[in-house]
Amino acid sequence: MSDKMKEKNNLIKSQYCFLAAFSLREKRKNFSGMSKIGQTNIKINI
């Protein structure tokens, strides 16, 4: 494997890791938002 290919491979890997981490964080945000909405709905219903 040439150095250029290695560089490109590492770049792709780091971008993929960044995207994965970013989407995970967004999912967590959405999940905490949903649970907050659920809690307020429960409070209103009771």
C-alpha distance matrix in Angstrom:
0.0 3.8 6.6 8.3 6.3 6.7 10.1 11.0 10.2 12.4 14.9 15.4 15.9 18.4 20.2 20.5 21.9 24.2 25.5 26.1 28.0 29.9 31.0 32.0 34.1 35.7 36.6 38.2 40.1 41.3 42.2 44.3 45.9 46.8 48.3 50.3 51.6 52.5 54.3 56.4 57.2 58.4 60.5 62.1 62.9 64.6
3.8 0.0 3.8 5.4 5.3 6.4 8.7 10.0 10.6 12.5 14.3 15.5 16.6 18.5 20.1 21.2 22.6 24.4 25.9 27.0 28.6 30.3 31.7 33.0 34.7 36.2 37.5 39.1 40.7 42.1 43.2 45.1 46.6 47.7 49.3 51.1 52.4 53.5 55.3 57.2 58.2 59.5 61.4 63.0 64.0 65.7
6.6 3.8 0.0 3.8 5.4 5.0 6.1 8.6 9.7 10.5 12.2 14.2 15.2 16.4 18.3 19.8 20.9 22.4 24.2 25.5 26.8 28.3 30.1 31.4 32.8 34.5 36.0 37.3 38.8 40.4 41.7 43.3 44.8 46.2 47.7 49.3 50.8 52.0 53.6 55.4 56.6 58.0 59.7 61.3 62.5 64.1
8.3 5.4 3.8 0.0 3.8 5.4 5.1 6.2 8.5 9.9 10.6 12.4 14.2 15.4 16.5 18.3 20.0 21.1 22.6 24.3 25.8 26.8 28.6 30.2 31.6 32.9 34.5 36.2 37.4 38.9 40.4 42.1 43.3 44.7 46.5 48.0 49.2 50.6 52.4 54.0 55.1 56.7 58.4 59.8 61.0 62.9
6.3 5.3 5.4 3.8 0.0 3.8 5.4 5.1 6.0 8.6 9.8 10.5 12.2 14.2 15.3 16.4 18.3 19.9 21.0 22.3 24.2 25.6 26.9 28.4 30.2 31.4 32.7 34.5 36.1 37.2 38.6 40.6 41.8 43.0 44.7 46.4 47.6 48.8 50.7 52.4 53.4 54.9 56.8 58.2 59.2 61.1
6.7 6.4 5.0 5.4 3.8 0.0 3.8 5.4 5.0 6.1 8.5 9.9 10.4 12.2 14.2 15.2 16.3 18.2 19.9 20.9 22.4 24.1 25.6 26.8 28.4 30.1 31.4 32.8 34.5 36.0 37.1 38.8 40.4 41.6 43.1 44.8 46.3 47.4 49.1 51.0 52.1 53.4 55.2 56.8 57.9 59.5
10.1 8.7 6.1 5.1 5.4 3.8 0.0 3.8 5.4 5.2 6.2 8.7 9.9 10.6 12.3 14.2 15.3 16.4 18.3 19.9 21.1 22.4 24.3 25.7 26.9 28.5 30.2 31.6 32.9 34.5 35.9 37.5 38.8 40.4 42.0 43.4 44.9 46.2 47.9 49.5 50.8 52.3 53.9 55.4 56.7 58.4
11.0 10.0 8.6 6.2 5.1 5.4 3.8 0.0 3.8 5.5 5.1 6.2 8.6 9.9 10.6 12.3 14.3 15.3 16.5 18.3 20.0 20.9 22.5 24.2 25.7 26.9 28.5 30.3 31.5 32.8 34.4 36.2 37.3 38.6 40.5 42.0 43.2 44.5 46.4 48.0 49.0 50.7 52.4 53.7 54.9 56.8
10.2 10.6 9.7 8.5 6.0 5.0 5.4 3.8 0.0 3.8 5.4 5.2 6.2 8.7 9.9 10.6 12.3 14.2 15.4 16.4 18.3 19.9 21.1 22.4 24.3 25.7 26.9 28.6 30.2 31.5 32.7 34.6 36.0 37.1 38.8 40.6 41.8 42.9 44.8 46.6 47.6 49.0 50.9 52.4 53.4 55.1
12.4 12.5 10.5 9.9 8.6 6.1 5.2 5.5 3.8 0.0 3.8 5.4 5.0 6.1 8.5 9.7 10.4 12.1 14.1 15.1 16.3 18.1 19.8 20.9 22.4 24.2 25.6 26.9 28.5 30.1 31.2 32.9 34.4 35.8 37.2 38.8 40.4 41.6 43.2 45.0 46.2 47.6 49.3 50.9 52.0 53.7
14.9 14.3 12.2 10.6 9.8 8.5 6.2 5.1 5.4 3.8 0.0 3.8 5.4 5.2 6.1 8.5 9.9 10.5 12.2 14.1 15.3 16.3 18.2 19.9 21.1 22.4 24.2 25.7 26.9 28.5 30.0 31.6 32.8 34.3 36.1 37.4 38.8 40.2 41.9 43.5 44.7 46.3 47.9 49.4 50.7 52.4
15.4 15.5 14.2 12.4 10.5 9.9 8.7 6.2 5.2 5.4 3.8 0.0 3.8 5.5 5.2 6.1 8.6 9.9 10.5 12.1 14.2 15.2 16.4 18.2 19.9 20.9 22.3 24.2 25.6 26.7 28.2 30.2 31.3 32.5 34.4 36.0 37.1 38.4 40.3 42.0 42.9 44.5 46.4 47.7 48.8 50.7
15.9 16.6 15.2 14.2 12.2 10.4 9.9 8.6 6.2 5.0 5.4 3.8 0.0 3.8 5.5 5.1 6.2 8.6 9.9 10.4 12.2 14.1 15.3 16.4 18.3 19.9 21.0 22.5 24.3 25.6 26.7 28.6 30.1 31.2 32.7 34.5 35.9 37.0 38.7 40.6 41.7 43.0 44.9 46.4 47.5 49.1
18.4 18.5 16.4 15.4 14.2 12.2 10.6 9.9 8.7 6.1 5.2 5.5 3.8 0.0 3.8 5.4 5.1 6.1 8.6 9.8 10.5 12.1 14.2 15.3 16.4 18.3 19.9 21.0 22.5 24.2 25.5 27.0 28.5 30.0 31.5 32.9 34.5 35.8 37.3 39.1 40.4 41.8 43.4 45.0 46.3 47.9
20.2 20.1 18.3 16.5 15.3 14.2 12.3 10.6 9.9 8.5 6.1 5.2 5.5 3.8 0.0 3.8 5.5 5.0 6.2 8.5 9.9 10.4 12.2 14.1 15.3 16.4 18.2 19.9 21.0 22.4 24.0 25.7 26.8 28.3 30.1 31.5 32.7 34.2 36.0 37.5 38.6 40.3 42.0 43.3 44.6 46.4
20.5 21.2 19.8 18.3 16.4 15.2 14.2 12.3 10.6 9.7 8.5 6.1 5.1 5.4 3.8 0.0 3.8 5.4 5.1 6.1 8.5 9.7 10.5 12.1 14.1 15.2 16.3 18.3 19.9 20.9 22.2 24.3 25.5 26.6 28.3 30.1 31.3 32.4 34.3 36.1 37.0 38.5 40.4 41.8 42.8 44.7
21.9 22.6 20.9 20.0 18.3 16.3 15.3 14.3 12.3 10.4 9.9 8.6 6.2 5.1 5.5 3.8 0.0 3.8 5.5 5.1 6.1 8.4 10.0 10.5 12.2 14.2 15.3 16.5 18.3 19.9 20.8 22.5 24.2 25.5 26.8 28.5 30.1 31.2 32.8 34.7 35.9 37.1 38.9 40.6 41.7 43.2
24.2 24.4 22.4 21.1 19.9 18.2 16.4 15.3 14.2 12.1 10.5 9.9 8.6 6.1 5.0 5.4 3.8 0.0 3.8 5.5 5.2 6.0 8.6 9.9 10.6 12.2 14.2 15.3 16.5 18.3 19.8 21.1 22.4 24.1 25.7 27.0 28.5 30.0 31.5 33.1 34.5 36.0 37.5 39.0 40.4 42.1
25.5 25.9 24.2 22.6 21.0 19.9 18.3 16.5 15.4 14.1 12.2 10.5 9.9 8.6 6.2 5.1 5.5 3.8 0.0 3.8 5.5 5.0 6.0 8.4 9.8 10.4 12.1 14.1 15.2 16.3 18.0 19.9 20.8 22.2 24.1 25.6 26.7 28.1 30.0 31.5 32.6 34.3 36.0 37.3 38.5 40.4
26.1 27.0 25.5 24.3 22.3 20.9 19.9 18.3 16.4 15.1 14.1 12.1 10.4 9.8 8.5 6.1 5.1 5.5 3.8 0.0 3.8 5.4 5.3 6.1 8.6 9.9 10.5 12.3 14.3 15.3 16.3 18.4 19.8 20.8 22.4 24.3 25.6 26.5 28.4 30.3 31.2 32.6 34.5 36.0 37.0 38.7
28.0 28.6 26.8 25.8 24.2 22.4 21.1 20.0 18.3 16.3 15.3 14.2 12.2 10.5 9.9 8.5 6.1 5.2 5.5 3.8 0.0 3.8 5.6 5.1 6.2 8.7 9.9 10.6 12.3 14.3 15.2 16.5 18.3 19.8 21.0 22.6 24.3 25.5 26.9 28.7 30.1 31.4 33.0 34.7 35.9 37.4
29.9 30.3 28.3 26.8 25.6 24.1 22.4 20.9 19.9 18.1 16.3 15.2 14.1 12.1 10.4 9.7 8.4 6.0 5.0 5.4 3.8 0.0 3.8 5.4 5.1 6.3 8.7 9.9 10.6 12.4 14.1 15.5 16.5 18.3 20.0 21.2 22.6 24.2 25.8 27.2 28.6 30.2 31.7 33.1 34.6 36.3
31.0 31.7 30.1 28.6 26.9 25.6 24.3 22.5 21.1 19.8 18.2 16.4 15.3 14.2 12.2 10.5 10.0 8.6 6.0 5.3 5.6 3.8 0.0 3.8 5.4 5.0 6.1 8.6 9.7 10.4 12.0 14.2 15.1 16.2 18.2 19.8 20.8 22.1 24.1 25.6 26.6 28.2 30.1 31.3 32.5 34.4
32.0 33.0 31.4 30.2 28.4 26.8 25.7 24.2 22.4 20.9 19.9 18.2 16.4 15.3 14.1 12.1 10.5 9.9 8.4 6.1 5.1 5.4 3.8 0.0 3.8 5.4 5.1 6.2 8.6 9.8 10.4 12.3 14.1 15.1 16.4 18.3 19.8 20.7 22.4 24.3 25.4 26.7 28.5 30.2 31.2 32.8
34.1 34.7 32.8 31.6 30.2 28.4 26.9 25.7 24.3 22.4 21.1 19.9 18.3 16.4 15.3 14.1 12.2 10.6 9.8 8.6 6.2 5.1 5.4 3.8 0.0 3.8 5.4 5.1 6.2 8.6 9.7 10.6 12.2 14.1 15.3 16.5 18.3 19.7 21.0 22.7 24.2 25.6 27.0 28.7 30.1 31.6
35.7 36.2 34.5 32.9 31.4 30.1 28.5 26.9 25.7 24.2 22.4 20.9 19.9 18.3 16.4 15.2 14.2 12.2 10.4 9.9 8.7 6.3 5.0 5.4 3.8 0.0 3.8 5.4 5.0 6.1 8.5 9.9 10.4 12.1 14.2 15.3 16.4 18.1 19.9 21.1 22.4 24.2 25.7 26.9 28.4 30.3
36.6 37.5 36.0 34.5 32.7 31.4 30.2 28.5 26.9 25.6 24.2 22.3 21.0 19.9 18.2 16.3 15.3 14.2 12.1 10.5 9.9 8.7 6.1 5.1 5.4 3.8 0.0 3.8 5.4 5.1 6.0 8.6 9.7 10.3 12.1 14.1 15.1 16.1 18.1 19.9 20.7 22.2 24.1 25.5 26.5 28.4
38.2 39.1 37.3 36.2 34.5 32.8 31.6 30.3 28.6 26.9 25.7 24.2 22.5 21.0 19.9 18.3 16.5 15.3 14.1 12.3 10.6 9.9 8.6 6.2 5.1 5.4 3.8 0.0 3.8 5.4 4.9 6.1 8.4 9.7 10.4 12.2 14.1 15.0 16.3 18.3 19.7 20.8 22.4 24.2 25.5 26.9
40.1 40.7 38.8 37.4 36.1 34.5 32.9 31.5 30.2 28.5 26.9 25.6 24.3 22.5 21.0 19.9 18.3 16.5 15.2 14.3 12.3 10.6 9.7 8.6 6.2 5.0 5.4 3.8 0.0 3.8 5.4 5.3 6.1 8.6 10.0 10.6 12.3 14.1 15.3 16.7 18.3 20.0 21.2 22.6 24.3 25.9
41.3 42.1 40.4 38.9 37.2 36.0 34.5 32.8 31.5 30.1 28.5 26.7 25.6 24.2 22.4 20.9 19.9 18.3 16.3 15.3 14.3 12.4 10.4 9.8 8.6 6.1 5.1 5.4 3.8 0.0 3.8 5.6 5.0 6.0 8.6 9.8 10.4 12.1 14.1 15.3 16.3 18.2 19.9 21.0 22.3 24.3
42.2 43.2 41.7 40.4 38.6 37.1 35.9 34.4 32.7 31.2 30.0 28.2 26.7 25.5 24.0 22.2 20.8 19.8 18.0 16.3 15.2 14.1 12.0 10.4 9.7 8.5 6.0 4.9 5.4 3.8 0.0 3.8 5.3 5.0 6.2 8.5 9.8 10.3 12.2 14.3 15.1 16.3 18.3 19.9 20.8 22.5
44.3 45.1 43.3 42.1 40.6 38.8 37.5 36.2 34.6 32.9 31.6 30.2 28.6 27.0 25.7 24.3 22.5 21.1 19.9 18.4 16.5 15.5 14.2 12.3 10.6 9.9 8.6 6.1 5.3 5.6 3.8 0.0 3.8 5.4 5.1 6.1 8.6 9.7 10.4 12.4 14.2 15.2 16.4 18.4 19.8 21.1
45.9 46.6 44.8 43.3 41.8 40.4 38.8 37.3 36.0 34.4 32.8 31.3 30.1 28.5 26.8 25.5 24.2 22.4 20.8 19.8 18.3 16.5 15.1 14.1 12.2 10.4 9.7 8.4 6.1 5.0 5.3 3.8 0.0 3.8 5.5 5.1 6.2 8.6 9.9 10.7 12.4 14.3 15.4 16.6 18.4 20.2
46.8 47.7 46.2 44.7 43.0 41.6 40.4 38.6 37.1 35.8 34.3 32.5 31.2 30.0 28.3 26.6 25.5 24.1 22.2 20.8 19.8 18.3 16.2 15.1 14.1 12.1 10.3 9.7 8.6 6.0 5.0 5.4 3.8 0.0 3.8 5.4 5.0 6.1 8.6 9.9 10.4 12.2 14.2 15.3 16.3 18.4
48.3 49.3 47.7 46.5 44.7 43.1 42.0 40.5 38.8 37.2 36.1 34.4 32.7 31.5 30.1 28.3 26.8 25.7 24.1 22.4 21.0 20.0 18.2 16.4 15.3 14.2 12.1 10.4 10.0 8.6 6.2 5.1 5.5 3.8 0.0 3.8 5.4 4.9 6.1 8.6 9.7 10.4 12.2 14.2 15.1 16.4
50.3 51.1 49.3 48.0 46.4 44.8 43.4 42.0 40.6 38.8 37.4 36.0 34.5 32.9 31.5 30.1 28.5 27.0 25.6 24.3 22.6 21.2 19.8 18.3 16.5 15.3 14.1 12.2 10.6 9.8 8.5 6.1 5.1 5.4 3.8 0.0 3.8 5.4 5.1 6.3 8.6 9.9 10.6 12.4 14.2 15.5
51.6 52.4 50.8 49.2 47.6 46.3 44.9 43.2 41.8 40.4 38.8 37.1 35.9 34.5 32.7 31.3 30.1 28.5 26.7 25.6 24.3 22.6 20.8 19.8 18.3 16.4 15.1 14.1 12.3 10.4 9.8 8.6 6.2 5.0 5.4 3.8 0.0 3.8 5.4 5.2 6.2 8.6 9.9 10.6 12.3 14.4
52.5 53.5 52.0 50.6 48.8 47.4 46.2 44.5 42.9 41.6 40.2 38.4 37.0 35.8 34.2 32.4 31.2 30.0 28.1 26.5 25.5 24.2 22.1 20.7 19.7 18.1 16.1 15.0 14.1 12.1 10.3 9.7 8.6 6.1 4.9 5.4 3.8 0.0 3.8 5.5 5.1 6.2 8.6 9.9 10.5 12.4
54.3 55.3 53.6 52.4 50.7 49.1 47.9 46.4 44.8 43.2 41.9 40.3 38.7 37.3 36.0 34.3 32.8 31.5 30.0 28.4 26.9 25.8 24.1 22.4 21.0 19.9 18.1 16.3 15.3 14.1 12.2 10.4 9.9 8.6 6.1 5.1 5.4 3.8 0.0 3.8 5.4 5.1 6.2 8.7 9.9 10.7
56.4 57.2 55.4 54.0 52.4 51.0 49.5 48.0 46.6 45.0 43.5 42.0 40.6 39.1 37.5 36.1 34.7 33.1 31.5 30.3 28.7 27.2 25.6 24.3 22.7 21.1 19.9 18.3 16.7 15.3 14.3 12.4 10.7 9.9 8.6 6.3 5.2 5.5 3.8 0.0 3.8 5.4 5.0 6.1 8.6 9.9
57.2 58.2 56.6 55.1 53.4 52.1 50.8 49.0 47.6 46.2 44.7 42.9 41.7 40.4 38.6 37.0 35.9 34.5 32.6 31.2 30.1 28.6 26.6 25.4 24.2 22.4 20.7 19.7 18.3 16.3 15.1 14.2 12.4 10.4 9.7 8.6 6.2 5.1 5.4 3.8 0.0 3.8 5.4 5.1 6.1 8.7
58.4 59.5 58.0 56.7 54.9 53.4 52.3 50.7 49.0 47.6 46.3 44.5 43.0 41.8 40.3 38.5 37.1 36.0 34.3 32.6 31.4 30.2 28.2 26.7 25.6 24.2 22.2 20.8 20.0 18.2 16.3 15.2 14.3 12.2 10.4 9.9 8.6 6.2 5.1 5.4 3.8 0.0 3.8 5.4 5.1 6.2
60.5 61.4 59.7 58.4 56.8 55.2 53.9 52.4 50.9 49.3 47.9 46.4 44.9 43.4 42.0 40.4 38.9 37.5 36.0 34.5 33.0 31.7 30.1 28.5 27.0 25.7 24.1 22.4 21.2 19.9 18.3 16.4 15.4 14.2 12.2 10.6 9.9 8.6 6.2 5.0 5.4 3.8 0.0 3.8 5.5 5.3
62.1 63.0 61.3 59.8 58.2 56.8 55.4 53.7 52.4 50.9 49.4 47.7 46.4 45.0 43.3 41.8 40.6 39.0 37.3 36.0 34.7 33.1 31.3 30.2 28.7 26.9 25.5 24.2 22.6 21.0 19.9 18.4 16.6 15.3 14.2 12.4 10.6 9.9 8.7 6.1 5.1 5.4 3.8 0.0 3.8 5.5
62.9 64.0 62.5 61.0 59.2 57.9 56.7 54.9 53.4 52.0 50.7 48.8 47.5 46.3 44.6 42.8 41.7 40.4 38.5 37.0 35.9 34.6 32.5 31.2 30.1 28.4 26.5 25.5 24.3 22.3 20.8 19.8 18.4 16.3 15.1 14.2 12.3 10.5 9.9 8.6 6.1 5.1 5.5 3.8 0.0 3.8
64.6 65.7 64.1 62.9 61.1 59.5 58.4 56.8 55.1 53.7 52.4 50.7 49.1 47.9 46.4 44.7 43.2 42.1 40.4 38.7 37.4 36.3 34.4 32.8 31.6 30.3 28.4 26.9 25.9 24.3 22.5 21.1 20.2 18.4 16.4 15.5 14.4 12.4 10.7 9.9 8.7 6.2 5.3 5.5 3.8 0.0
